[in-house]
């Protein structure tokens, strides 16, 4: 049986846990949306910390793209689609520096109309521009991303 002091401490602990989880839940939606506002906030972070966070993000994204073909399981015995993906990534992303992706994302999000577009989608746009894909197709895609983002997706 708990004495008065133990039950008071237990009640205090429960109140603290409920309070902390409520605060965390209120913060969760803001923390989960990795869009242009997130990218701009990373830019506003003090000095080298913001720049380092953006470089780490870009390095992680590029590493993931470079690693992806090794993780793809294909049912196509010829492996032609996998070979095409590997060749594309090898040609365009193997030597791309993270700084180039960061500069492209900074430029992309400088346009206020792009701020609600998710960072992963924006990175795909930037990468397609860097490798020289058709600008008219990219612009059509950006307009559809803006439309989708305006609807909360």
For each residue, the residues with C-beta under 8 A, 3 or more apart:
1:
2: 6 7 10
3: 6 7
4: 7 8
5: 8 9
6: 2 3 9 10
7: 2 3 4 10 11
8: 4 5 11 12
9: 5 6 12 13
10: 2 6 7 13 14
11: 7 8 14 15
12: 8 9 15 16
13: 9 10 16 17
14: 10 11 17 18
15: 11 12 18 19
16: 12 13 19 20
17: 13 14 20 21
18: 14 15 21 22
19: 15 16 22 23
20: 16 17 23 24
21: 17 18 24 25
22: 18 19 25 26
23: 19 20 26 27
24: 20 21 27 28
25: 21 22 28
26: 22 23
27: 23 24 30 31
28: 24 25 31 32
29: 32 33
30: 27 33
31: 27 28
32: 28 29
33: 29 30 37 38 118
34: 38 39 118 119 120
35: 38 39 115 116 117 118 119 149
36: 39 40 108 109 114 115 116 117 119 122
37: 33 40 41 115 116
38: 33 34 35 41 42 119
39: 34 35 36 42 43 54 105 106 109 119 122
40: 36 37 43 44 109 115
41: 37 38 44 45
42: 38 39 45 50 53 54 57
43: 39 40 50 54 106
44: 40 41 50
45: 41 42 49 50 53
46: 49 50
47: 50 51
48: 51 52
49: 45 46 52 53
50: 42 43 44 45 46 47 53 54
51: 47 48 54 55 102
52: 48 49 55 56
53: 42 45 49 50 56 57
54: 39 42 43 50 51 57 58 102 105
55: 51 52 58 59 98 99 102
56: 52 53 59 60
57: 42 53 54 60 61 102 119
58: 54 55 61 62 98 99 101 102 105 123
59: 55 56 62 63 98
60: 56 57 63 64
61: 57 58 64 65 101 120 123
62: 58 59 65 66 93 96 98 101
63: 59 60 66 67
64: 60 61 67 68
65: 61 62 68 89 93 127
66: 62 63 89 93 94
67: 63 64 70 71
68: 64 65 71 72 85 89
69: 72 82 85 86 89
70: 67
71: 67 68
72: 68 69 82 85
73:
74: 79 81 82
75:
76: 79 80 81 82
77:
78:
79: 74 76 82 83
80: 76 83 84
81: 74 76 84 85
82: 69 72 74 76 79 85 86
83: 79 80 86 87
84: 80 81 87 88
85: 68 69 72 81 82 88 89
86: 69 82 83 89 90
87: 83 84 90 91
88: 84 85 91 92
89: 65 66 68 69 85 86 92 93 94
90: 86 87 93 94
91: 87 88 94
92: 88 89 96 127 130 131
93: 62 65 66 89 90 96 127
94: 66 89 90 91
95:
96: 62 92 93 100 101 127 130
97: 100 101
98: 55 58 59 62 101 102
99: 55 58 102 103
100: 96 97 103 104 130
101: 58 61 62 96 97 98 104 105 123 126 127 130
102: 51 54 55 57 58 98 99 105 106
103: 99 100 106 107
104: 100 101 107 108 126 127 129 130
105: 39 54 58 101 102 108 109 119 122 123 126
106: 39 43 102 103 109 110
107: 103 104 110 126
108: 36 104 105 111 114 122 125 126
109: 36 39 40 105 106 114 115 122
110: 106 107
111: 108 114
112: 115
113: 146
114: 36 108 109 111 117 122 142 145 146
115: 35 36 37 40 109 112
116: 35 36 37 146 149 150
117: 35 36 114 121 122 125 142 145 146 149
118: 33 34 35 121 122 149
119: 34 35 36 38 39 57 105 122 123
120: 34 61 123 124
121: 117 118 124 125 145
122: 36 39 105 108 109 114 117 118 119 125 126 145
123: 58 61 101 105 119 120 126 127
124: 120 121 127 128
125: 108 117 121 122 128 129 138 141 142 145
126: 101 104 105 107 108 122 123 129 130
127: 65 92 93 96 101 104 123 124 130 131
128: 124 125 131 133 138
129: 104 125 126 132 133 135 138
130: 92 96 100 101 104 126 127
131: 92 127 128
132: 129
133: 128 129 137 138
134: 137 138
135: 129 138 139
136: 139 140
137: 133 134 140 141
138: 125 128 129 133 134 135 141 142
139: 135 136 142 143
140: 136 137 143 144
141: 125 137 138 144 145
142: 114 117 125 138 139 145 146
143: 139 140 146 147
144: 140 141 147 148
145: 114 117 121 122 125 141 142 148 149
146: 113 114 116 117 142 143 149 150
147: 143 144 150 151
148: 144 145 151 153
149: 35 116 117 118 145 146 152 153
150: 116 146 147
151: 147 148
152: 149
153: 148 149
